[in-house]
Amino acid sequence: MNELGLSSLYQLTMARFRLLSREPEAIFWIFIFPILLAAGLGIAFRNRPADVLPVAATTSQLTQALSADKGLNAKEMDEASGTHSLATGAILLLAVQEPDGVAYQYDDTNPDARTARLLADRAVQVAAGQRDAVQAENQLIHETGSRYIDFVVPGLLGMNLMGSAIWGLGFAIVEARQKKLLKRMVASPMPRWQYLASFLLSRLVMLVIEVVAFLGFAGLVFGVPFRGSLWQLGFLCVLTSMAFSALGLLISSRARTMEAASGLMNLVMLPMWILSGVFFSASRFPAVIQPFVRALPLTAANEAFRANMLQGTNLTHLVAPVGILLAWLAVPFAVSLRIFRWR
Amino acid sequence: MNDATRLAASGGFADSIKKPALLIRGLRKAFADVQAVDGMDLEVAAGECFGLLGPNGAGKTTTIEICEGLTEPDEGQVELLGLNWSRGSRELRQRIGIQLQETQFPDKLTVEETLRLFRSFFRHGISVDESIRTAQLEEKRGSRVGGLSGGQKQRLAMACALVGDPELLFLDEPTTGLDPQARRHLWDLVDELKLAGRTIILTTHYMEEAERLCDRVAIMDHGRVIALGTPQQLIATVGGEDIVEFAVSYSQVPNAGSPPHEQEAVRGNPGPGAPGHERVQGVVDAEKLTAIPGVQSHRVDAALHQLSVSELHTTVPRIFAALAAEGLHLSEFRTHSATLEDVFVRLTGRNLRDE
């Protein structure tokens, strides 16, 4: 056996990997779930090209006039079936030829129907010979970085780092305590710090796989921008993961049963899922609770990720969130080392 | 074991020859309102296999965990291999092997991975292969711990205690919960370790285990050592080599015949409420019984009389005659060689397994 194979830190870290990789559920929650979530949200909130609006007219002449507009899909139907189609939502507007002009039947509370009314009337007027008094030109802008998927990916990244660190550390430690394995470990000459360090080391390696897989997917499939330095983004990921690992260590430092631990984890994570701006901006919460919201580690992490990825902000301008994360790393770690229950 | 250590083991001039492997002086430990260990002194010589014996709750595990440096004593000194936990803990951890009660190793690691992990904690020790061989887990080397039987798991725990090639080995109830075959298998393993000259300290509440494995035993009850010596010495204190147990009824009461379980119950006590059997108590004069030559002592526990006797072959006919003269009829009768169980019963008036 080589030097490395004899090192207890290496063996402890390898044991963590083996245990994690033999836990199919863990693989799903850490690697697959965030990608599925991003894919689902990306599809649900994608910016669709302007829809073609279904309309109908009672004469073929009118139908032809309406079809001239690319934004309208016109069919010819008699008034009775047209009214029925309107009622069932199959069409948004029915243009009826009257002796002295055209009557539009539509629901003015439906924005799409109002758009259809504007497009239809313009098409009818143009067909009748009206010309624009002012020359107009359209310049279309679809900017990446301002879409919902661009907003939500950094949030999902933060949420995922929180979950994998707290669950990964918390459950493993409490299970080892419950099964008296912790006690067995400290009954051996194993240096105690190495046991905790093996969790952080394995977390760091998993982190690389986890972050690269998730951000790679978001970048390739949705074109989510990476405007800041990737090294700095990497640093932010490590810092975030370590801060949440420290929190996970604190949560699991006393708990004797899995039930107690999972209750504590939910207590810690649930407020952050809601308050920390994963799915919508944290600034929507009232000003009174803003100081609390901003002090949460996930808020700081999400803010830093968004600033780096979407605005390309340099680390030097992210002192506040980095400071908050460092505090969340140092304090829980120090406290949990003091109160950790080894048996 | 050589003569010198054997003398040391029986408490002779141990200190002048060799430092004891374990030395306990005035040990006390209380949990909340329970005095788990209540003033204990003990010496275990190097090379000895020493047993801490007692019912559940006697303080065995607390004592052994204090020795293992896992529990802080309230009072008293513990010295292992000439070192103690306050100063020599680092070195001690390297030199002792520990098997705890009910450790569950991670289910999803293999036997070999688990041993490799534990081996990495020790500076010196035996190879992983050797530990697997010693624990006879060759066929299970690549199997996950979760798929092992109870006996195999216990042998894995033993192998984890052995990888550091310890001078002093602690085994806390190594066979509790195992079936008889797995238990014998583990005993053979302990025998090998004894032959290799290791000092072993084990706890058990199985008397036959202590008799089978230990050079010396300390019987514990309520946190104290109530008897100490070789199993033979302790059994000799019962006063006779054999134990006679019987129950009587008046001869007028028709006897339903000997229930079948009596033949099986060679050892131990089926208890007063043995199923399908009702005792009608006869009045036995204890003084008349102890007056019989060969009867050393008499006690009665829930209508079951126990005599410790010597020279069974001549004494038993006298007992029959004495009971018949009283007009009493035997409804139960059995004998067995005296065991550590009888020592415990004599010392405490309770049965070990009643707890």
HADDOCK unambig.tbl for C-alpha pairs under 7 A between the chains (distance, minus, plus):
assign (segid A and resid 6 and name CA) (segid B and resid 120 and name CA) 5.22 0.50 0.50
assign (segid A and resid 7 and name CA) (segid B and resid 120 and name CA) 5.87 0.50 0.50
assign (segid A and resid 8 and name CA) (segid B and resid 117 and name CA) 6.87 0.50 0.50
assign (segid A and resid 8 and name CA) (segid B and resid 120 and name CA) 4.72 0.50 0.50
assign (segid A and resid 8 and name CA) (segid B and resid 121 and name CA) 5.56 0.50 0.50
assign (segid A and resid 11 and name CA) (segid B and resid 117 and name CA) 5.41 0.50 0.50
assign (segid A and resid 11 and name CA) (segid B and resid 120 and name CA) 6.96 0.50 0.50
assign (segid A and resid 12 and name CA) (segid B and resid 117 and name CA) 6.59 0.50 0.50
assign (segid A and resid 19 and name CA) (segid B and resid 108 and name CA) 6.05 0.50 0.50
assign (segid A and resid 19 and name CA) (segid B and resid 109 and name CA) 6.74 0.50 0.50
assign (segid A and resid 22 and name CA) (segid B and resid 108 and name CA) 6.73 0.50 0.50
assign (segid A and resid 179 and name CA) (segid B and resid 103 and name CA) 6.21 0.50 0.50
assign (segid A and resid 179 and name CA) (segid B and resid 104 and name CA) 5.26 0.50 0.50
assign (segid A and resid 180 and name CA) (segid B and resid 103 and name CA) 5.20 0.50 0.50
assign (segid A and resid 180 and name CA) (segid B and resid 104 and name CA) 6.51 0.50 0.50
assign (segid A and resid 181 and name CA) (segid B and resid 103 and name CA) 5.78 0.50 0.50
assign (segid A and resid 181 and name CA) (segid B and resid 104 and name CA) 6.07 0.50 0.50
assign (segid A and resid 181 and name CA) (segid B and resid 105 and name CA) 6.21 0.50 0.50
assign (segid A and resid 184 and name CA) (segid B and resid 100 and name CA) 6.86 0.50 0.50
assign (segid A and resid 184 and name CA) (segid B and resid 103 and name CA) 6.76 0.50 0.50
assign (segid A and resid 187 and name CA) (segid B and resid 70 and name CA) 6.85 0.50 0.50
assign (segid A and resid 187 and name CA) (segid B and resid 98 and name CA) 6.83 0.50 0.50
assign (segid A and resid 188 and name CA) (segid B and resid 93 and name CA) 5.94 0.50 0.50
assign (segid A and resid 188 and name CA) (segid B and resid 121 and name CA) 6.99 0.50 0.50
assign (segid A and resid 189 and name CA) (segid B and resid 90 and name CA) 6.92 0.50 0.50
assign (segid A and resid 189 and name CA) (segid B and resid 93 and name CA) 4.84 0.50 0.50
assign (segid A and resid 189 and name CA) (segid B and resid 94 and name CA) 5.75 0.50 0.50
assign (segid A and resid 189 and name CA) (segid B and resid 121 and name CA) 5.62 0.50 0.50
assign (segid A and resid 189 and name CA) (segid B and resid 122 and name CA) 6.50 0.50 0.50
assign (segid A and resid 190 and name CA) (segid B and resid 121 and name CA) 5.02 0.50 0.50
